[in-house]
Amino acid sequence: MLVFVAVSLASIHAAVPEGGPSSSAITETGPGISLPQLLTGSAVALVLLIPVALALGWFVAGRFLRPLRAITATAQIISAGNLHRRLDLGEPTDELTELGHTLDDLFARLQASFDAQRHFVANASHELRTPLAGLRTLLEVALADPDADTDTLRSACEEALALGGYQERLVQALLTLATSERGVTRWDTLDLAHVVEGVLAFRRDEATQKGIGVAEHLTPAVTAGDPRLIESLVANLIDNAIRHNHADGHVEITTQTSGTQVALTVTNSGPVIPDNQIQRLFHPFQKLAPDRHGSPDGYGLGLAIVNAVTHAHHAALTASARPEGGLSITVRFAQGPHRKRP
């Protein structure tokens, strides 16, 4: 408005010759707008337009700041124990509402992550408490028996050692899972075929004792990753295939290179597994018992470790149930040396 008034004054100043307008010019062209009248009209227009401009600015600013206020208020409310709140900005769609939708998706992922963590901690606590309770009961019974002899106490000690070993293996599995989920900190070149050979060297006797045949079709499959984590992945796949099998069953292990990828496939016989239960097995402490018959030393962590190591190496995992029973699991890694992503 001030610019408009300034421009008007400049135009009038340019149109009026020096020395002011002559009375003859005004008489010939008729009555005009004098400078005082123009200033008065401009002042009145300015007085009227300022409240309108302020009201319009307040409305527009409120319209654009409302989502920001909602985002700020919700962010202050949300905490680790109250992740169910959402912004729900709705329509119309603009940059701020898109930001709100993005934050809602982030809150949903955080809630799922916290829920999974609570579930994991609860299951881990239960699994760790079980052998401790058994060990305590075993020792209390042995100590409460006044007629306990050397053989009785020796038997109790052997059972206590077995429970301690179970707990030690469970803690080691939990540490492996936590290390896998933390990500890969080193990338070394390795051959999956050599890793499989090393793992099988310590498991052939167990498979033979259970009457399970092991067939291997190993061709060079060079990739890169953390050797300890990949060895853990291979070991858990083979252990899972041997443990959850049946007498006179079989395990088939294949490594191969295809294009820009290398693949490790472990196929085993065993009980029939419903297709809708496969993905659940890759979550911690998930078992198919009592339908799945295996030794009692399983923790439900093997395939969860496989899944975590796969994600840590940016690999792809596929699993399918065999119609005659058992599973076929394939993990595909990138071929050759792999540099750590920035």
Phi, psi and chi 1 to 4 in degrees:
 res  aa     phi    psi   chi1   chi2   chi3   chi4
   1 MET       -  -43.1  178.4   59.7   68.4      -
   2 LEU   -63.6  -35.5  -65.5  176.5      -      -
   3 VAL   -64.4  -41.4  173.8      -      -      -
   4 PHE   -60.9  -44.1  171.7   75.8      -      -
   5 VAL   -64.1  -42.3  173.1      -      -      -
   6 ALA   -63.4  -43.0      -      -      -      -
   7 VAL   -63.0  -40.7  171.5      -      -      -
   8 SER   -62.7  -44.8  -60.2      -      -      -
   9 LEU   -62.9  -39.3  -67.1  175.2      -      -
  10 ALA   -65.3  -38.2      -      -      -      -
  11 SER   -65.9  -42.3  -59.9      -      -      -
  12 ILE   -65.6  -40.6  -66.1  172.0      -      -
  13 HIS   -64.6  -35.9 -179.9   73.7      -      -
  14 ALA   -72.8  -32.4      -      -      -      -
  15 ALA   -79.6  -23.8      -      -      -      -
  16 VAL   -93.0  123.7  177.0      -      -      -
  17 PRO   -69.3  160.3   23.5  -31.1      -      -
  18 GLU   -62.3  143.0  -68.4 -171.4   20.0      -
  19 GLY    94.8   -2.3      -      -      -      -
  20 GLY    86.6  162.0      -      -      -      -
  21 PRO   -72.0  140.4   25.7  -30.9      -      -
  22 SER   -83.0  152.7   62.1      -      -      -
  23 SER   -65.0  -28.1   58.6      -      -      -
  24 SER   -70.7  -36.4   59.8      -      -      -
  25 ALA   -65.7  -39.6      -      -      -      -
  26 ILE   -68.3  -37.3  -63.3  176.1      -      -
  27 THR   -67.9  -38.7  -56.4      -      -      -
  28 GLU   -72.1  -38.4  -69.0  175.8   -1.0      -
  29 THR   -92.2   -5.4   57.9      -      -      -
  30 GLY    93.3  178.1      -      -      -      -
  31 PRO   -66.7  136.4   22.9  -31.9      -      -
  32 GLY  -117.1 -175.0      -      -      -      -
  33 ILE   -96.2  121.0  -58.2  176.0      -      -
  34 SER   -80.6  164.0   63.4      -      -      -
  35 LEU   -61.3  -41.8 -177.0   57.1      -      -
  36 PRO   -62.3  -38.5  -25.7   36.0      -      -
  37 GLN   -65.2  -40.5  -69.3  176.3  -30.3      -
  38 LEU   -63.4  -42.4 -179.1   60.5      -      -
  39 LEU   -65.2  -40.0  -68.5  175.4      -      -
  40 THR   -63.8  -44.5  -57.7      -      -      -
  41 GLY   -64.3  -39.8      -      -      -      -
  42 SER   -64.6  -39.6  -61.0      -      -      -
  43 ALA   -64.7  -41.3      -      -      -      -
  44 VAL   -63.4  -44.4  172.2      -      -      -
  45 ALA   -62.1  -38.8      -      -      -      -
  46 LEU   -64.3  -42.1 -168.2   61.8      -      -
  47 VAL   -62.9  -37.1  170.7      -      -      -
  48 LEU   -76.2  -35.6  -66.4  176.0      -      -
  49 LEU   -81.4  -26.2  -72.3  177.1      -      -
  50 ILE   -60.2  -48.5  -75.4  177.9      -      -
  51 PRO   -62.8  -37.9  -22.0   33.9      -      -
  52 VAL   -63.4  -43.2  175.2      -      -      -
  53 ALA   -64.6  -40.9      -      -      -      -
  54 LEU   -63.8  -42.9  -69.4  175.9      -      -
  55 ALA   -64.8  -43.6      -      -      -      -
  56 LEU   -64.8  -41.0 -176.9   61.1      -      -
  57 GLY   -64.4  -40.0      -      -      -      -
  58 TRP   -63.4  -41.2  177.8   82.9      -      -
  59 PHE   -65.6  -46.8  173.1   77.5      -      -
  60 VAL   -65.9  -43.6  172.7      -      -      -
  61 ALA   -63.1  -41.1      -      -      -      -
  62 GLY   -63.6  -38.2      -      -      -      -
  63 ARG   -62.8  -39.8  167.4   65.9 -176.7   82.3
  64 PHE   -85.4  -25.1  -76.7   98.5      -      -
  65 LEU   -87.9  -16.5  -68.3  178.0      -      -
  66 ARG   -58.2  -47.3 -177.3 -177.1   61.9   83.7
  67 PRO   -60.1  -37.0  -22.2   33.5      -      -
  68 LEU   -64.9  -39.9  -70.2  178.4      -      -
  69 ARG   -64.3  -39.7  -72.7 -163.9  -65.5  -93.5
  70 ALA   -64.7  -41.3      -      -      -      -
  71 ILE   -63.5  -44.5  -67.8  173.1      -      -
  72 THR   -63.9  -44.3  -57.4      -      -      -
  73 ALA   -65.1  -43.0      -      -      -      -
  74 THR   -68.3  -39.0  -54.9      -      -      -
  75 ALA   -63.5  -32.8      -      -      -      -
  76 GLN   -72.2  -28.9  -68.8  174.2  -13.9      -
  77 ILE   -80.9  -39.0  -65.3  173.9      -      -
  78 ILE   -66.0  136.5  -71.9  177.2      -      -
  79 SER  -144.8 -179.0   62.9      -      -      -
  80 ALA   -60.9  -28.2      -      -      -      -
  81 GLY   -99.7    5.9      -      -      -      -
  82 ASN  -141.3   55.5 -172.7   26.6      -      -
  83 LEU   -90.7    4.1  -73.8  171.4      -      -
  84 HIS   -81.8  -12.8   66.1  -80.8      -      -
  85 ARG   -69.2  144.5  -66.7  -68.0  -60.9  -88.4
  86 ARG  -133.0  159.1  -62.5  -67.8 -179.1  -90.1
  87 LEU   -76.2  -45.2  -60.5  174.6      -      -
  88 ASP    50.2   57.3  -65.7  -32.0      -      -
  89 LEU   -71.7  -28.0  -64.1 -178.2      -      -
  90 GLY    72.0 -149.2      -      -      -      -
  91 GLU   -95.6  165.8  -59.1  -66.0  -22.8      -
  92 PRO   -76.3  163.9   29.8  -34.4      -      -
  93 THR   -85.8  121.1  -58.5      -      -      -
  94 ASP  -145.0 -169.5   53.6   23.3      -      -
  95 GLU   -61.7  -38.8  -71.4   75.9    6.7      -
  96 LEU   -71.6  -40.9  -71.2  177.1      -      -
  97 THR   -68.2  -34.2   53.9      -      -      -
  98 GLU   -63.9  -39.6  -71.7 -179.5   -1.6      -
  99 LEU   -61.2  -40.5  173.8   62.1      -      -
 100 GLY   -63.0  -42.3      -      -      -      -
 101 HIS   -63.7  -39.6  -62.6  -30.0      -      -
 102 THR   -62.4  -42.5  -57.3      -      -      -
 103 LEU   -66.7  -36.5  -69.9  175.9      -      -
 104 ASP   -61.4  -42.3  -78.4  -17.7      -      -
 105 ASP   -63.3  -39.4  -66.7  -21.5      -      -
 106 LEU   -63.8  -43.6  173.6   61.9      -      -
 107 PHE   -62.2  -38.1  -65.4  149.1      -      -
 108 ALA   -64.6  -41.8      -      -      -      -
 109 ARG   -66.8  -39.2  -68.7 -166.4  -61.8  -89.5
 110 LEU   -63.9  -40.3  -74.0  174.7      -      -
 111 GLN   -63.3  -43.8 -178.5 -179.7    8.6      -
 112 ALA   -62.7  -38.4      -      -      -      -
 113 SER   -66.7  -44.2  176.9      -      -      -
 114 PHE   -65.7  -39.9  -87.1   87.9      -      -
 115 ASP   -62.9  -42.8  -70.3  -17.4      -      -
 116 ALA   -64.5  -37.4      -      -      -      -
 117 GLN   -66.1  -44.0 -174.6 -178.6   40.4      -
 118 ARG   -62.3  -41.5  -65.6 -169.2 -167.2   96.7
 119 HIS   -63.1  -42.1 -175.8   67.5      -      -
 120 PHE   -63.9  -45.1  174.8   81.5      -      -
 121 VAL   -62.7  -41.3  171.0      -      -      -
 122 ALA   -63.1  -44.6      -      -      -      -
 123 ASN   -66.9  -41.2  -74.4  -31.1      -      -
 124 ALA   -63.0  -40.9      -      -      -      -
 125 SER   -61.8  -41.7  -59.7      -      -      -
 126 HIS   -65.0  -44.8  172.6   73.6      -      -
 127 GLU   -66.2  -34.9  -67.3  -68.4  -24.9      -
 128 LEU   -76.1  -31.1  -71.3  171.3      -      -
 129 ARG   -73.3  -31.2 -143.7  168.3   29.6 -123.4
 130 THR   -60.6  -53.7  -60.4      -      -      -
 131 PRO   -65.8  -30.3   21.8  -32.7      -      -
 132 LEU   -65.6  -42.0  -73.6  176.0      -      -
 133 ALA   -64.9  -41.7      -      -      -      -
 134 GLY   -63.2  -40.5      -      -      -      -
 135 LEU   -65.3  -41.3 -179.7   61.1      -      -
 136 ARG   -64.3  -45.3 -179.6 -176.7 -179.2   87.9
 137 THR   -61.6  -43.4  -58.7      -      -      -
 138 LEU   -59.6  -45.7  177.8   66.5      -      -
 139 LEU   -69.7  -38.6  -65.6  177.2      -      -
 140 GLU   -63.7  -41.4  -72.9  178.0  -13.9      -
 141 VAL   -64.5  -41.9  169.6      -      -      -
 142 ALA   -65.4  -40.1      -      -      -      -
 143 LEU   -73.7  -29.1  -68.9  175.2      -      -
 144 ALA   -79.3  -12.3      -      -      -      -
 145 ASP   -84.9  110.3 -175.0    4.4      -      -
 146 PRO   -71.0  -19.7   25.4  -31.6      -      -
 147 ASP   -98.9   13.4  -60.5  -34.5      -      -
 148 ALA   -64.7  128.1      -      -      -      -
 149 ASP  -104.7 -171.6   54.6   11.0      -      -
 150 THR   -63.0  -42.2  -56.5      -      -      -
 151 ASP   -63.9  -39.4  -67.3  -22.8      -      -
 152 THR   -64.4  -45.3  -58.4      -      -      -
 153 LEU   -67.0  -36.4  -65.1  177.1      -      -
 154 ARG   -64.4  -41.5 -178.4 -178.9  -63.2  -84.2
 155 SER   -62.9  -40.8  177.0      -      -      -
 156 ALA   -64.6  -39.2      -      -      -      -
 157 CYS   -65.2  -39.2  -70.1      -      -      -
 158 GLU   -64.7  -40.6  -69.1  174.9   -9.2      -
 159 GLU   -67.1  -37.3  -67.6 -175.4   31.4      -
 160 ALA   -64.5  -39.9      -      -      -      -
 161 LEU   -63.9  -38.7  -73.1  174.3      -      -
 162 ALA   -64.2  -42.7      -      -      -      -
 163 LEU   -65.4  -38.9  -71.7  172.2      -      -
 164 GLY   -64.1  -38.8      -      -      -      -
 165 GLY   -64.6  -39.9      -      -      -      -
 166 TYR   -60.0  -45.4  174.5   90.8      -      -
 167 GLN   -66.4  -38.5 -171.4  174.8    9.9      -
 168 GLU   -63.6  -42.7 -177.8  179.4   -1.5      -
 169 ARG   -66.3  -35.7  -67.8 -170.0  -62.3  -88.1
 170 LEU   -65.9  -43.9  175.2   58.0      -      -
 171 VAL   -62.7  -40.4  171.0      -      -      -
 172 GLN   -63.7  -39.4 -177.7   60.1   43.9      -
 173 ALA   -64.8  -39.9      -      -      -      -
 174 LEU   -64.8  -40.1  -69.9  172.0      -      -
 175 LEU   -65.9  -39.3  -69.7  175.5      -      -
 176 THR   -63.5  -41.9  -57.4      -      -      -
 177 LEU   -63.5  -43.9  179.1   59.7      -      -
 178 ALA   -63.9  -40.2      -      -      -      -
 179 THR   -64.7  -39.0  -57.1      -      -      -
 180 SER   -65.8  -40.8  -55.4      -      -      -
 181 GLU   -73.0  -20.4  -68.3  179.1  -20.6      -
 182 ARG   -69.9  -27.1 -176.0 -178.1   60.4 -170.8
 183 GLY   111.5  175.5      -      -      -      -
 184 VAL   -92.2  128.4  179.1      -      -      -
 185 THR  -107.2   -9.8   56.8      -      -      -
 186 ARG  -143.8  145.1   56.2  179.2  -66.8 -172.0
 187 TRP  -124.5  106.1  -65.3   90.2      -      -
 188 ASP  -114.3  146.9  -65.4  -18.7      -      -
 189 THR   -75.7  133.7  -58.1      -      -      -
 190 LEU  -150.7  162.2   52.0   87.7      -      -
 191 ASP  -111.2  121.3 -170.5  -17.1      -      -
 192 LEU   -59.7  -32.9  -68.4  177.9      -      -
 193 ALA   -62.6  -41.7      -      -      -      -
 194 HIS   -67.6  -37.9  -67.1  163.2      -      -
 195 VAL   -62.3  -44.6  177.5      -      -      -
 196 VAL   -62.1  -42.6  171.0      -      -      -
 197 GLU   -61.0  -41.7  -70.4  174.9  -10.0      -
 198 GLY   -65.5  -39.2      -      -      -      -
 199 VAL   -69.0  -41.8  171.9      -      -      -
 200 LEU   -66.0  -26.5  -78.3  177.1      -      -
 201 ALA   -60.4  -26.9      -      -      -      -
 202 PHE  -101.6    3.7  -63.8   95.4      -      -
 203 ARG  -127.0   -4.0  -73.8  161.6  174.3   80.3
 204 ARG   -64.7  -40.5  -70.0 -172.6 -177.1  -82.7
 205 ASP   -63.1  -42.2  -67.8  -18.8      -      -
 206 GLU   -61.9  -43.5  178.9 -175.3   -2.6      -
 207 ALA   -64.3  -39.9      -      -      -      -
 208 THR   -64.8  -42.3  -58.6      -      -      -
 209 GLN   -62.0  -31.2  -67.2  174.0    0.7      -
 210 LYS   -89.2    1.4  -65.8 -176.4  176.6 -178.4
 211 GLY    72.5   28.6      -      -      -      -
 212 ILE  -106.2  126.0  -61.9  173.3      -      -
 213 GLY   -84.7  138.8      -      -      -      -
 214 VAL  -116.6  120.8  178.1      -      -      -
 215 ALA  -115.7  136.3      -      -      -      -
 216 GLU  -128.0  137.6   50.5 -167.8  -82.0      -
 217 HIS  -128.4   86.8  -51.6  -78.3      -      -
 218 LEU  -108.4  119.2  -54.4  179.1      -      -
 219 THR  -120.6  156.8   57.7      -      -      -
 220 PRO   -53.5  131.7  -26.9   35.6      -      -
 221 ALA  -141.7   85.3      -      -      -      -
 222 VAL   -86.9  128.3  178.9      -      -      -
 223 THR  -141.6 -167.5 -175.6      -      -      -
 224 ALA  -139.5  147.8      -      -      -      -
 225 GLY   167.5 -169.1      -      -      -      -
 226 ASP   -81.1  114.2 -170.8  -42.7      -      -
 227 PRO   -57.3  -39.5  -23.1   33.8      -      -
 228 ARG   -67.7  -40.6  -67.1 -178.4   60.2 -175.0
 229 LEU   -69.2  -41.9  -68.7 -178.3      -      -
 230 ILE   -67.0  -37.7  -68.1 -177.3      -      -
 231 GLU   -62.9  -38.5 -178.8 -179.5   -2.7      -
 232 SER   -64.2  -39.8  175.5      -      -      -
 233 LEU   -61.0  -48.4  177.8  145.0      -      -
 234 VAL   -63.0  -43.7  174.1      -      -      -
 235 ALA   -62.5  -42.2      -      -      -      -
 236 ASN   -69.9  -35.6  -81.7  -78.5      -      -
 237 LEU   -63.1  -44.9  -79.1  176.5      -      -
 238 ILE   -70.1  -42.5  -64.4  176.5      -      -
 239 ASP   -60.1  -42.4  -72.9  -18.3      -      -
 240 ASN   -62.8  -40.9 -177.1   78.5      -      -
 241 ALA   -67.4  -35.2      -      -      -      -
 242 ILE   -78.6  -43.0  -65.3  175.0      -      -
 243 ARG   -66.4  -45.5 -179.2 -179.1  -61.4  116.9
 244 HIS   -99.0   63.3  -56.6  -65.9      -      -
 245 ASN  -135.5 -174.5 -145.9  -45.3      -      -
 246 HIS  -132.6  166.3   51.0   64.8      -      -
 247 ALA   -57.2  143.9      -      -      -      -
 248 ASP    62.8   23.0  -60.0  -33.8      -      -
 249 GLY   -84.9 -172.0      -      -      -      -
 250 HIS  -147.0  156.4   68.0  -85.5      -      -
 251 VAL  -132.0  131.4  175.3      -      -      -
 252 GLU  -122.5  127.1 -176.4  176.2  -10.9      -
 253 ILE  -121.2  129.6  -53.0  166.3      -      -
 254 THR  -132.6  135.3  -56.6      -      -      -
 255 THR  -123.8  139.2   60.5      -      -      -
 256 GLN  -158.0  163.3   59.9 -177.9  -12.7      -
 257 THR  -113.6  132.0  -59.3      -      -      -
 258 SER  -138.4  106.7  177.3      -      -      -
 259 GLY    65.4 -123.4      -      -      -      -
 260 THR   -97.1   13.1   60.2      -      -      -
 261 GLN  -128.1  154.9  -68.0 -177.0  -33.9      -
 262 VAL  -118.5  146.4  -61.8      -      -      -
 263 ALA  -129.7  141.8      -      -      -      -
 264 LEU  -118.3  123.6  165.5   67.3      -      -
 265 THR  -123.7  129.3  -58.5      -      -      -
 266 VAL  -122.7  119.7  178.0      -      -      -
 267 THR  -121.2  134.7  -57.3      -      -      -
 268 ASN  -139.4  153.6   64.1  -78.9      -      -
 269 SER   -81.1  175.6   57.4      -      -      -
 270 GLY   149.8 -169.0      -      -      -      -
 271 PRO   -67.3  155.9   23.3  -32.5      -      -
 272 VAL   -70.5  133.4  176.3      -      -      -
 273 ILE  -115.7  124.2  -59.3  174.0      -      -
 274 PRO   -60.4  143.2  -19.8   31.8      -      -
 275 ASP   -60.5  -34.2  -70.0  -25.6      -      -
 276 ASN   -77.4    0.3   59.7   -4.3      -      -
 277 GLN  -106.0   -5.1  -63.6  -66.2  -46.0      -
 278 ILE   -66.5  -51.4  -65.4  177.5      -      -
 279 GLN   -62.1  -31.1  -66.7  -57.9  -41.1      -
 280 ARG   -64.3  -28.7 -174.4  172.7   65.0   84.0
 281 LEU   -68.2  -18.1  -64.4  176.3      -      -
 282 PHE   -90.6    8.3  -69.9   91.6      -      -
 283 HIS  -102.0  151.6  -64.3  -78.0      -      -
 284 PRO   -60.4  140.9  -22.9   33.2      -      -
 285 PHE    62.8   28.5  -57.1  106.5      -      -
 286 GLN  -104.6  125.2  -62.9  -62.8  -45.3      -
 287 LYS  -132.0  163.0  -53.9  176.1 -175.4  179.0
 288 LEU  -101.0    8.3  -73.4 -179.7      -      -
 289 ALA   -58.6  144.7      -      -      -      -
 290 PRO   -89.0    3.6   32.2  -33.8      -      -
 291 ASP   -70.9  -30.4  -62.0  -34.0      -      -
 292 ARG   -93.7  117.9 -155.9  175.0 -169.8 -168.0
 293 HIS   -97.1  118.5  -56.4  -70.7      -      -
 294 GLY  -152.5 -179.5      -      -      -      -
 295 SER   -70.9  155.2   59.0      -      -      -
 296 PRO   -76.0    1.3   27.9  -34.9      -      -
 297 ASP   -93.3   14.8   57.1  -14.4      -      -
 298 GLY   -81.6  145.8      -      -      -      -
 299 TYR  -112.3   -9.2  -41.0  107.1      -      -
 300 GLY    76.4   23.6      -      -      -      -
 301 LEU  -114.1  -14.1  -69.5  174.1      -      -
 302 GLY   -58.0  -55.3      -      -      -      -
 303 LEU   -71.6  -26.6  -66.8 -177.0      -      -
 304 ALA   -65.2  -38.9      -      -      -      -
 305 ILE   -65.7  -42.2  -66.8  173.9      -      -
 306 VAL   -58.3  -44.9  170.1      -      -      -
 307 ASN   -64.1  -42.3 -171.1   41.8      -      -
 308 ALA   -66.3  -42.9      -      -      -      -
 309 VAL   -64.9  -37.8  174.9      -      -      -
 310 THR   -61.3  -48.3  -61.0      -      -      -
 311 HIS   -65.0  -37.5  -76.2  -67.7      -      -
 312 ALA   -63.4  -29.7      -      -      -      -
 313 HIS   -98.2   11.0  -73.5   81.8      -      -
 314 HIS    56.4   34.9  -45.4  -66.1      -      -
 315 ALA   -95.3  177.5      -      -      -      -
 316 ALA  -119.9  135.0      -      -      -      -
 317 LEU  -120.5  131.1 -174.0  150.4      -      -
 318 THR  -129.8  142.2   56.7      -      -      -
 319 ALA  -138.8  140.5      -      -      -      -
 320 SER  -143.4  145.5   58.8      -      -      -
 321 ALA   -85.3  135.3      -      -      -      -
 322 ARG   -82.6  137.6  -56.1  171.7   69.6 -119.4
 323 PRO   -57.6  -35.3  -22.7   32.7      -      -
 324 GLU   -84.5   -2.2   62.3  -87.8   24.6      -
 325 GLY   117.0  146.9      -      -      -      -
 326 GLY    97.8 -174.7      -      -      -      -
 327 LEU  -128.0  156.8  -82.4  174.1      -      -
 328 SER  -129.7  116.1  178.0      -      -      -
 329 ILE  -120.2  130.7  -59.0  175.7      -      -
 330 THR  -125.7  132.6  -60.3      -      -      -
 331 VAL  -119.2  125.9 -177.3      -      -      -
 332 ARG  -111.8  122.5  -67.9 -179.8  174.4   85.2
 333 PHE  -107.8  161.2  -63.3   88.5      -      -
 334 ALA   -70.5  142.4      -      -      -      -
 335 GLN   -79.4  143.5 -178.3 -175.5    5.8      -
 336 GLY    78.0 -175.8      -      -      -      -
 337 PRO   -59.4  144.3  -22.5   33.0      -      -
 338 HIS  -130.4  124.6  178.6   90.9      -      -
 339 ARG   -86.2  147.0  -66.0 -178.0  178.5  178.8
 340 LYS   -63.4  134.9 -176.0  177.5  179.5 -178.5
 341 ARG   -69.5  142.7  -65.3 -172.9  176.1 -176.1
 342 PRO   -69.0      -   25.0  -32.9      -      -
